[in-house]
């Protein structure tokens, strides 16, 4: 076990505060506080520099599907690094990229047989947009460049991915963004319009039909793709209503628009299947992935593409004019192969499907708290929406949300030993996305910590 002396901890903190720039983080919050520093992981838990244990209820960042400290996966990376640490996929191949592409194509639904590797989810999202644009240009439809995505949806932070993202607050500092991003309604049934608030199927039909209306407003000849997560992350885990994706597929087919299933979070077991589109029964034209493909043991992302989209690039002088230096890195591919071996050996997909009902039931116990408005999600991916008034579903204003989430909940949950996400990109929510190896003891631990901290939060309002 890694231990740190007081002197070593002080030196780490000094260096962190002086030199390290954390992502999506108010650095001023560490003026009089420690930078939380995680030094070790084992199974479903991680440990900080003081030796304190935390249940990783977020799988790092929706990443650590198989849990922490898996020696067999780390060793696979080490073996590959000693044999071939790096070689690019620019005009060359290497065995690990070939093997992983073959394996992923075998797991993917339908004819998603081509794999284009990246190093991250944002890069995967950008790659799919670039592919859509060039594909339509090669096919004599150069006007197709627009992309539809849902309100509050997060699709990444690079400039192209940010244009697709539906979160105004994180876009504004970087505008003007690349043109073409168009918003449509999300599938938050808890906040459904009144005329469909009592009928989930009707709500799904309306939300899908809004995509068709947006395509017609923009002009079908200008729309290249629709980007949808199987289960929307940002806003707090919005599952699709019955029939929603089947209707979206019909709309995309009618207008020749590509359906991109952004599965950076939802792929590789998060919803009990290798791909979230399988769970909800629809066929995408492109799947973007990252995170769980390696369970975070090395960075890797990519897109799975239908044969039809590859066809224009497989003849003559055409090539997809896009590439990433570290995409399909040999070590990352070897790690991904070992990660998928763990999935098969331990039947992690089966574990999620067998235990998701217990996970839901355990979290739904929190419905007796006055601050809990809605518990929603699927698989091992849940959001808990917080409200001021359960009867009216009244939410918190910006100042209240600031005090509730950042002023109390985020630090209190961490101090209580649970890593999760308290977020207000939309209405205030707590999100849970634990490793796929978790069982009832971990569900109970999450529920008990949440119950205690949320009870305290309510008493402070």
C-alpha positions in Angstrom: 0.0 0.0 0.0 1.3 3.4 -1.0 1.7 5.7 2.0 2.9 9.3 2.2 4.6 11.1 5.0 3.4 14.5 6.2 6.4 16.0 4.5 5.6 14.3 1.2 2.0 15.3 1.4 3.0 18.9 2.0 5.4 18.8 -1.0 2.7 17.3 -3.2 0.2 20.0 -2.2 2.7 22.8 -2.8 3.5 21.5 -6.3 -0.1 20.9 -7.2 -1.2 24.4 -6.2 1.8 26.0 -7.9 1.8 24.1 -11.2 -1.2 21.8 -11.9 -4.2 23.2 -13.7 -7.3 21.1 -13.0 -10.0 20.6 -15.6 -13.5 22.2 -15.1 -12.3 23.3 -11.6 -12.4 26.6 -9.7 -8.7 26.8 -8.8 -9.5 29.5 -6.2 -11.3 26.9 -4.1 -7.9 25.5 -3.1 -6.5 28.7 -1.6 -7.2 27.5 1.9 -7.9 23.8 1.2 -6.1 20.8 0.0 -6.2 19.6 -3.6 -7.9 16.2 -3.3 -5.2 13.8 -4.4 -6.0 10.2 -5.2 -3.0 7.9 -5.1 -4.2 4.3 -5.4 -7.2 2.3 -6.6 -8.3 -1.2 -5.8 -11.5 -2.8 -7.1 -14.4 -0.5 -6.5 -12.5 1.9 -4.2 -9.8 4.6 -4.4 -7.5 6.0 -1.7 -6.2 9.5 -1.1 -2.8 10.6 0.1 -3.9 10.2 3.7 -4.9 6.6 3.2 -8.7 7.4 3.3 -10.9 5.1 1.3 -13.6 6.3 -1.1 -16.2 4.3 -3.0 -15.8 5.2 -6.7 -19.4 5.8 -7.5 -18.6 7.5 -10.7 -16.1 5.0 -12.1 -13.5 7.8 -12.3 -15.4 9.7 -15.0 -17.7 7.0 -16.4 -14.6 5.1 -17.3 -13.4 2.4 -14.8 -15.7 -0.4 -15.9 -13.7 -3.3 -14.5 -12.5 -1.4 -11.4 -9.1 -0.4 -10.3 -5.8 -2.2 -9.8 -6.3 -5.0 -12.4 -2.8 -6.3 -12.8 -3.6 -8.4 -15.9 -4.6 -5.3 -17.8 -1.6 -3.3 -16.6 0.7 -6.1 -17.6 -0.7 -6.3 -21.1 0.2 -2.7 -21.6 3.7 -3.2 -20.2 4.3 -6.2 -22.5 3.2 -4.2 -25.5 5.4 -1.2 -24.5 8.4 -3.4 -24.4 7.7 -4.9 -27.8 6.4 -1.9 -29.8 5.7 1.2 -27.8 4.5 3.4 -30.6 3.8 3.5 -34.3 1.2 5.6 -36.1 -1.8 4.5 -38.1 -0.9 7.0 -40.9 -0.3 4.7 -43.9 0.8 1.8 -41.6 -0.9 -0.7 -39.3 0.3 -2.7 -36.3 -1.1 -6.0 -34.9 -2.8 -4.6 -31.8 -4.9 -2.0 -33.8 -5.8 -4.7 -36.3 -6.9 -7.2 -33.6 -8.9 -4.6 -31.7 -10.6 -3.2 -34.8 -11.6 -6.8 -35.7 -12.9 -7.5 -32.2 -14.9 -4.3 -32.0 -16.5 -4.8 -35.4 -17.5 -8.3 -34.2 -19.2 -6.8 -31.1 -20.9 -3.8 -32.9 -24.5 -4.1 -34.1 -25.3 -4.4 -37.8 -22.7 -3.5 -40.4 -20.6 -1.2 -38.3 -17.4 -2.9 -39.6 -14.9 0.0 -39.9 -13.1 1.3 -36.9 -11.3 4.7 -36.9 -9.3 5.2 -33.7 -8.8 8.4 -31.8 -7.5 9.1 -28.3 -10.6 10.7 -26.7 -14.3 11.1 -26.9 -14.2 14.7 -28.1 -11.9 13.6 -30.9 -14.3 10.8 -31.8 -17.2 13.2 -32.0 -15.2 15.6 -34.1 -14.1 12.7 -36.4 -17.7 11.7 -37.0 -18.7 15.2 -38.0 -15.7 15.5 -40.3 -16.5 12.1 -41.8 -20.1 13.1 -42.4 -19.1 16.3 -44.1 -16.6 14.7 -46.4 -18.8 11.8 -47.1 -21.6 14.0 -48.4 -19.2 16.2 -50.4 -17.9 13.1 -52.1 -21.5 12.0 -52.8 -22.4 15.3 -54.5 -24.2 16.9 -51.5 -21.7 19.6 -50.3 -24.5 21.6 -48.6 -24.9 19.0 -45.8 -23.0 20.2 -42.8 -25.4 20.9 -40.0 -25.7 18.7 -36.9 -28.7 18.3 -34.6 -28.2 17.4 -31.0 -30.3 17.6 -27.8 -30.7 20.4 -25.3 -28.3 20.2 -22.4 -26.4 17.3 -24.1 -22.7 17.1 -23.6 -20.6 15.9 -26.6 -17.1 17.2 -25.8 -15.0 20.3 -25.4 -12.9 20.6 -28.5 -14.2 23.3 -30.8 -16.2 21.1 -33.1 -17.6 18.9 -30.4 -18.5 22.0 -28.4 -20.5 23.3 -31.3 -22.6 20.0 -31.1 -22.8 20.3 -27.3 -26.0 21.7 -25.9 -24.7 23.5 -22.8 -24.7 27.3 -23.3 -22.6 28.1 -20.3 -19.6 26.1 -21.4 -19.9 27.3 -25.0 -20.1 31.1 -24.5 -16.4 31.8 -23.6 -15.3 30.2 -26.9 -17.7 31.6 -29.4 -17.9 32.0 -32.3 -17.9 28.2 -32.7 -18.0 26.3 -36.0 -21.4 26.8 -37.6 -24.0 24.1 -37.9 -25.0 23.1 -34.4 -28.8 22.9 -34.0 -30.7 22.0 -30.8 -33.7 19.8 -30.4 -35.6 18.7 -27.1 -34.1 16.1 -24.8 -36.0 13.2 -23.3 -36.3 14.3 -19.7 -39.8 12.9 -19.0 -39.8 14.4 -15.5 -39.8 17.9 -17.1 -42.0 17.0 -20.1 -44.3 19.6 -21.6 -47.7 19.5 -20.0 -49.6 18.1 -23.1 -47.5 14.9 -23.0 -46.6 14.8 -19.3 -48.8 11.8 -18.5 -47.9 9.6 -21.4 -44.3 8.5 -21.9 -44.9 7.0 -25.3 -46.5 10.2 -26.5 -43.7 12.2 -25.1 -41.2 10.1 -27.0 -43.1 10.5 -30.2 -43.2 14.3 -29.7 -39.5 14.5 -28.9 -38.6 12.5 -32.0 -41.0 14.4 -34.2 -39.2 17.6 -33.1 -36.1 16.2 -34.8 -38.1 16.0 -38.0 -39.4 19.5 -37.6 -35.9 20.8 -37.0 -34.6 19.1 -40.2 -37.4 20.7 -42.2 -36.8 24.1 -40.7 -33.1 23.9 -41.5 -33.7 22.4 -44.9 -33.0 18.6 -45.3 -30.3 19.3 -47.9 -28.3 21.1 -45.2 -28.4 18.5 -42.4 -25.6 16.0 -42.2 -26.2 14.1 -38.9 -28.2 13.8 -35.7 -26.0 13.2 -32.6 -27.8 11.3 -29.7 -26.6 9.5 -26.7 -28.5 6.3 -25.9 -29.1 7.6 -22.4 -28.3 11.3 -22.2 -25.7 12.1 -19.5 -25.8 15.9 -18.9 -28.9 17.0 -17.1 -29.0 13.8 -15.1 -29.4 10.6 -17.0 -32.4 10.9 -19.4 -33.5 7.4 -20.7 -35.2 7.3 -24.1 -39.0 6.9 -24.0 -40.5 3.8 -25.7 -40.3 4.0 -29.5 -38.2 7.1 -29.5 -35.1 5.8 -31.3 -37.2 3.7 -33.7 -39.0 6.9 -34.8 -35.6 8.8 -35.0 -34.2 6.1 -37.3 -37.2 6.4 -39.6 -36.8 10.2 -39.7 -33.0 9.9 -40.5 -33.7 7.4 -43.3 -36.5 9.6 -44.8 -34.2 12.6 -45.1 -30.9 10.9 -45.7 -29.4 12.1 -42.4 -26.8 10.1 -40.5 -27.6 8.9 -37.0 -24.6 9.2 -34.8 -24.9 7.3 -31.5 -22.5 9.1 -29.1 -21.6 6.2 -26.8 -18.5 7.7 -25.2 -20.2 6.9 -21.8 -22.9 4.4 -22.7 -20.7 1.8 -24.5 -18.8 -1.1 -22.9 -21.3 -2.3 -20.3 -22.6 0.9 -18.8 -26.1 -0.1 -19.8 -25.6 -3.9 -19.7 -24.6 -4.2 -23.3 -21.4 -3.6 -25.3 -23.3 -0.7 -27.0 -26.2 1.3 -25.7 -27.9 1.2 -29.1 -28.3 -2.5 -28.6 -30.1 -2.0 -25.4 -32.6 0.4 -27.0 -32.9 -1.5 -30.3 -31.7 0.9 -32.9 -29.1 0.8 -35.7 -26.7 3.8 -35.8 -24.7 4.8 -38.8 -21.8 5.8 -36.6 -21.0 4.9 -33.0 -18.5 7.2 -31.2 -16.7 5.6 -28.2 -13.9 6.1 -25.7 -13.8 5.8 -21.9 -14.8 2.2 -21.1 -13.0 0.6 -24.1 -9.9 0.5 -21.9 -11.5 1.1 -18.5 -9.1 4.0 -18.2 -6.0 2.0 -18.1 -4.8 3.9 -21.2 -6.4 6.6 -23.3 -8.3 5.4 -26.4 -11.4 6.4 -28.4 -12.8 6.0 -31.9 -15.8 5.6 -34.1 -17.4 2.6 -35.6 -18.7 3.2 -39.1 -21.1 1.4 -41.4 -19.7 -0.1 -44.5 -21.7 2.3 -46.7 -19.9 5.3 -45.3 -16.5 3.8 -46.0 -17.4 2.9 -49.6 -16.5 6.3 -51.2 -13.1 6.2 -49.5 -12.2 2.7 -50.7 -11.7 3.6 -54.3 -9.7 5.9 -56.5 -7.7 8.7 -55.0 -10.1 9.5 -52.1 -8.9 9.4 -48.5 -10.4 10.6 -45.2 -8.3 13.7 -44.6 -8.1 13.4 -40.9 -5.7 11.8 -38.4 -4.5 11.8 -34.8 -0.9 11.1 -33.8 -1.6 8.8 -30.8 -4.8 7.3 -32.2 -4.8 3.5 -32.0 -1.7 3.6 -29.9 -0.2 0.1 -29.6 -0.2 0.1 -25.8 -3.8 1.4 -25.6 -5.0 -1.2 -28.0 -3.3 -4.0 -26.0 -4.9 -2.6 -22.9 -8.3 -2.5 -24.6 -7.9 -6.2 -25.6 -7.1 -7.2 -22.1 -10.0 -5.1 -20.8 -12.4 -6.9 -23.1 -11.0 -10.2 -21.9 -12.0 -9.3 -18.4 -15.5 -8.4 -19.6 -15.8 -11.9 -21.1 -14.1 -13.9 -18.3 -16.2 -12.3 -15.6 -19.4 -11.8 -17.6 -19.6 -8.1 -16.6 -22.5 -7.4 -19.0 -24.5 -10.2 -17.3 -23.6 -8.8 -13.9 -25.0 -5.4 -14.8 -28.2 -6.9 -16.2 -28.6 -9.2 -13.2 -28.1 -6.4 -10.7 -29.5 -3.3 -12.3 -32.9 -3.9 -10.8 -31.4 -4.0 -7.3 -29.4 -0.9 -8.0 -32.5 1.0 -9.1 -34.5 -0.3 -6.1 -31.8 0.7 -3.6 -31.6 4.2 -5.0 -35.4 4.6 -5.2 -35.4 4.2 -1.4 -34.2 7.8 -1.4 -37.6 8.9 -2.8 -38.8 9.3 0.8 -36.5 12.3 1.2 -38.2 15.7 0.6 -35.2 16.9 -1.5 -35.4 14.0 -4.0 -37.7 14.7 -6.9 -36.8 11.9 -9.4 -34.5 8.9 -9.6 -33.9 7.8 -13.2 -31.5 5.9 -15.4 -30.7 2.4 -16.6 -28.0 -0.2 -16.2 -25.3 1.2 -13.9 -26.0 4.8 -14.8 -28.4 6.9 -12.6 -29.3 10.5 -11.9 -31.1 11.8 -8.8 -32.8 15.1 -9.4 -33.0 17.4 -6.4 -36.0 19.8 -5.8 -37.3 22.4 -3.4 -40.9 21.1 -3.6 -41.7 17.5 -4.5 -45.4 18.3 -5.1 -44.8 21.1 -7.6 -41.4 19.9 -8.8 -40.0 23.4 -8.1 -36.3 23.5 -8.7 -33.6 25.7 -7.1 -32.6 29.1 -8.5 -29.0 29.7 -9.5 -27.9 31.1 -6.1 -29.6 28.2 -4.2 -28.1 25.7 -6.5 -24.6 27.2 -6.0 -24.9 27.0 -2.3 -26.4 23.5 -2.4 -24.1 21.8 -4.8 -20.8 23.5 -4.6 -21.2 25.0 -1.1 -22.3 21.8 0.5 -23.1 18.6 -1.4 -19.9 18.1 -3.5 -17.5 18.5 -0.5 -19.8 16.7 1.9 -20.3 13.6 -0.3 -16.5 13.4 -0.8 -15.8 13.8 2.9 -18.4 11.0 3.6 -16.4 8.7 1.3 -18.4 8.7 -1.9 -17.1 9.9 -5.3 -20.1 10.9 -7.4 -21.2 13.9 -9.4 -23.2 16.8 -8.1 -24.1 18.9 -11.2 -26.4 21.7 -12.2 -25.9 21.8 -16.0 -29.7 21.7 -16.2 -31.6 21.1 -12.9 -29.5 20.1 -9.9 -28.7 16.4 -9.9 -26.4 13.8 -8.4 -25.1 11.2 -10.8 -23.9 7.7 -10.1 -21.9 5.5 -12.5 -20.1 2.8 -10.5 -17.7 0.1 -11.8 -19.5 -2.7 -13.4 -18.2 -5.1 -10.7 -20.3 -3.5 -8.0 -23.0 -5.4 -6.1 -25.6 -4.9 -3.4 -23.0 -4.1 -0.7 -21.8 -1.1 -2.8 -25.4 -0.1 -3.7 -26.2 0.0 0.0 -23.1 2.0 0.8 -24.0 4.6 -1.8 -27.6 4.8 -0.6 -26.6 5.2 3.1 -24.1 8.0 2.3 -26.5 9.8 0.0 -29.3 9.5 2.6 -27.2 11.0 5.3 -25.7 13.9 3.3 -29.0 14.7 1.5 -30.8 14.8 4.9 -28.2 17.3 6.1 -28.6 19.3 2.9 -32.3 19.6 3.4 -31.9 20.8 7.0 -29.6 23.6 5.7 -32.0 25.0 3.2 
